[in-house]
């Protein structure tokens, strides 16, 4: 999924779940920032204080994509949550270990992740962790069928064999392949770097697409992203309602029929190739009062002036340097940027060291 869903749609879902504007904004910002937190390592302050943070994303064509350990640390806990073949803890899917790592929508693993987030909601960074959890939860629908490791299981064929041609373009890599993707580009990516849904290009992330491909077993897979994304929105709303009730087993209603219809309408009708362009149109709809809650102004800035990082560290840099030293203020301890990174570390430790081992999965 891209910024239109992870930020704008998550905000809309949070409002439908009963959150007010401020809290929904925190959840939505964190959900998107998972894709933009590309720096890691120690932050040094002028007064001698230090803070260590981790990254939850890599940039396109980053050399670290080729590093298996880096893949495990980033892709598995934050973008391709292993689905254990859709089986509950204590059971194994047929086949080899890789079958356990393939992402599955709303898996038992994913539901356990959501449950723990709700049970630990009273931490100072509870809302920030909810946003991170909602990113990972949403991606179990978009990234289903793929694994967050370098493996031939991700090497698909016959991409979009009879579907829309739109998903044969991937803006970030046009220059690399001379401007236009085709099935040959998909094959190239799958053969050279079978990581995540690389061979599927950006098809899994665009909410308006209907597409198909042959998976690593040669089976034809048909995908309707709009239906898939609407189902993700429904389950995210239920999860956030349970969070507000402080009860993972609460009897909740999910999206209203009107809310579900409006979300589905925009997911299918906003067909810009660029996620940023689609995001802007969602922002406009929110500001117009299109949804069943008061009109609101929301925005998102990952780095630079206006971002949480700028407010925390007074830096305009997009890429940090080891030599950078930042001004310190006591407000840092409770600022959104730090709380996001606290939650990010908590989430990764929980997923890697507590959640996945329950399912017999050793990752990183």
N, C-alpha and C positions, 0 to 999 in steps of 0.2 A: 504494500500500500504506500501511497505517497502523501504529501503534506495536506492535500485536500481532505483526505479521510482522517489521517492521524491527528491533525489539529482541528480543522473546522467541524468535521462530522463528529469527532469525539466531544467537542464543546456542545454541539446540539444534543447529542445523546445524554450528556451529563445534565443539561438543563431539563430534559424530559424525565431524567431519573430523580429530579427534585433538588439538585444543587443550585445555589444562587450563582449570580454572574461571577463573583470573585473566585469561589472555589472551583467552578467549572473551568475558569480560565487557567488555574493552576494545573488541573488534571490534563487539560488539552495541551498546554505548553509542554508539559513533561512527556506526554505521549509522542509528540513530534520531536522533541529534543533528543530522544533516543537515537534518531537518525542523524543528528547533527553533532553529537558529543564525540568528536574525532580526536581530541587531544587527551593525553594521559600523562601520568608522572607527577612529580612534586611541584607544588606551588610555593614559592619562597616570598616571604614578606620582609619589608624593610626593617621591622622591629625584631626580626629573628624567628617569628612564628613560621610554621610550615603546614601545608595541607596536601595530602596525596589523593589523587582521583584516578579513575579508570575511564577508558573509552568504551562506548557501546556501538560504534560504527566505524567503518573504514570508507575512505573516499573511493570513487570509481577508479579502477585500474591501479589502486594502491598496491605496492609491492608486497605488503603484508598479507594480501589475499592468498599468496602462495605458501604461506606459513601455516601448517596444520594447527599448531598450538594457538596461534592468534585467531584462527578460524573458530576453534572450540570456545575460546574466551568471549568472542563477540557474537558470532552467528548463532551458536546453539542457545545461549541463555536469553538473547534479546530479539532474535528474528526468525529462527527456525526451531522452535521448541520441539524436542523429540516427542513423538506421539505414541511410542510403544505399540505400534500397529493397531491402535484403538483399543488395546487390552488394558484391564485394570492392573494395579500393582500385584505382583506375584505370578502373573501370566506372561507368556512370551508369544509373539507372532511367529508364524512359520518362516523358515529361511534363516539367513545369517544375521549377525549383529546389526548390520546396516539397516535392516527392516525396523529395528527399534528406534533408530535415529530419524526416520522420515517424519516430517511434520504432518499432523492430522488435525482437522478442525474440531475444536471443542473436545479434545481428548480427555481422558481421565487425568493425565498429567496436567493439562491446562486448567482443568477445574480444581485440582488440588492447589495449583499456584494461586488461583483467584481466592480460594478458601483461606489460605494462609495470609494473604494480603488483607483480607477482611478481619481475621482474628487478631492481626497485629496492627490494626488501624490507629491505635492510641499513641504510636511513636510520633515524635515531633515531625517527622517527614512522611507521615501516613498518607496524606493526599498526593504527595510527590511519587510515592511508591505505587499508589493506585494508577496514576497516569502511566508509569512505566509498565505496570502489569497490563493495562488496557492496550498498550502498543503490542506487547507480545501476544496477548489473547487475540487481538484482531488479526495479527499475522498468521495465526494458525489456520485461518480460513484462506487468506490470500496465498500463503506459501505451502498449502497442502500438497503432498506428493513429492516434495523436495526436501533435501537434508542440508544442514548447515556445515557440511564437511566436503572436502575434495574427494569425490567418489563418482564412479561411472553410473551410479543410480540416478544422478542428475543429468545424464547425457541423453536428452530426448531427441526424437526425430520427427520429421513431417510436421513441423510447427505450423499451426493454422492451416491445415491441409485444405479445408473447405470454408474457413471462417473469414472474418473481416481482414482486409489488408492493413488496416491501421496499426496493428500491433507488430508490424514488421519494421518499425522504426524505433530507434532508441537514441534520443537526442544526445546523451552524454558521450556516445561513442561513434557518432556519424563521421567525424573527421578521421577517426582511426581506420574506418572501413571505406573511406572515400565518399561518404555522404548518405548512402542508402543501404539499409539492411535487407537481406533476403534470406531464403532458407539456408543458403550457403553460409551466411554469417552466423546463424543459429548453430549450424553444425560445427563451425570453427570454434565458437565459444565453448560448446559442449565437449569437443575433443581436447582442446588445449587447457581449459580450466573448468571442469565439471563441479563448480561450487554453487550451492543454492539453486536458484532458478535462472542462473546465467544464460543457459541455452534457450530458455523461454523468453529471453530479453525482458522487456517491461510488461509483457502481457498479463502476468498475474496481478499487477498493481493498478491497472486502469479500470475504474468502476463501470465503465460503459461497454466493455468489450465482451463479445461472445467469441470463443476461440477453441481450438482443439490441437492435440498433438498425440504422438505415440510415445509412451513412456519407455523406460529401460527394459521392460519386458515385451515391448512391441504391441501393447494394448492401447487402443484408441481411447483417449480421455477427452471428454467434452466439458467445457467450462462456460458458465454464464456468470460473469463477474457481478452483475447487478444483483442477481438473486443471492449470490454468495455473500456479498457485502451487506445486504439487508439483513440476512440471518445473523451475521456478525454483530450488526448494530443492535438487533433484538437481544442477543445474549449479553452484550456489553451493558445494555440498559438494565437488565435484570441483575447483573453483577454489581453495578453501581447502586442500585436500589437496596440490595443486600448490604452493601458497605454502609450506606446511610442508616440502615436499621441495626447495624453492628451485629448482624446475624447471617452467616452464610447459608442458613437453611430457611430464611424468611420466605413467606408466601408473598411473592411480588407479582405485579401485573405486567411488567415490561413496557414496551412502547404502546402508546395509544394507537388505535387504527388510523387516526388522522396523522399522527406523527410518523408512523411507519410509511404511510402513503406519500407524505411530503419528502421524506428522505429518499425513498425509492425513485420518485419523480426526478429529483435533482441528480441522483447517481447515474440515471440512464440518459438524461437530456443534456448534461454538461459534458461535452465530448472533446474538449480541447486536448491536444496531445500533451501539453505541458501541465504537470501537476501544479506548478505555481499559478498558471492561468486559471485552472479549475478552482484552486484555493481562493483566488480573488473573487470569483463569482459566488462562492459560498459565503464569503465574508460580506459581500453586498446583500445577499439574501437575509443574513442574520441582522444586518443593520436596518433593513427595510421592515423588519417585523414579520417576515414570511412564516415563521414557525409559531407554535402555540405558546409562546412566552414573550415577554416584552422585548422590543428591539434593543440591540446591544452593539457596542463598538468593541471589536476584538482585533488583535493584531499579533503577529509573531515575528520576532527577529532573533535569529540564532546567535549571531555574534556581531560585534561592533556596537555603535551607539544605539541605545534603546534596548539592548539585550539584557537578560539576567546576568550574563557574564560581565558585561560592561558595568552594571550596577555593583557587582561584587568586587571586581578587580580594577576597574577604571582602565581597561585595555580595549583598544580597537582592533587588535590583531586577530586574524582568523587562524593562524598557526603559531602556537607558542614556541618560544625558544628556551633552552635550558638555562640561559643566562638571565632571563627576565626576573625582575624583582618588583613586587607590587606593594602599593600602600596598604596598610592594615587599619581597619576600623572594627571596634567591638561588634558592630552590626553584622559583620561577616558571618558570625556563628549561627545566625538565624535567617540569613538571606536565602532566597529561593534557589540560587545557583548552587550553594553549598548543600542545601537540603536535597536537591535533586541528586547530587553526586553521592551524598550519604545513602540515599535510597537505592541508587544504582549499584553501589557496592553490596548493600544488604541483599538486593534481589539476586545478584549474580552468585553470591556465596550460598544463599538458600537453594537456588536452582541446582548448582553444580554439586554441592556437598550434602544436601539434605533431600531435595525432591527427587532428582534423577536416580540416586542410589536406591531409593525405594522401589524403583522399577527395573533394577538390575542394570542401570546405565552408568558407566564410568566415563566421564567426559571432562578433560582438562584437570 
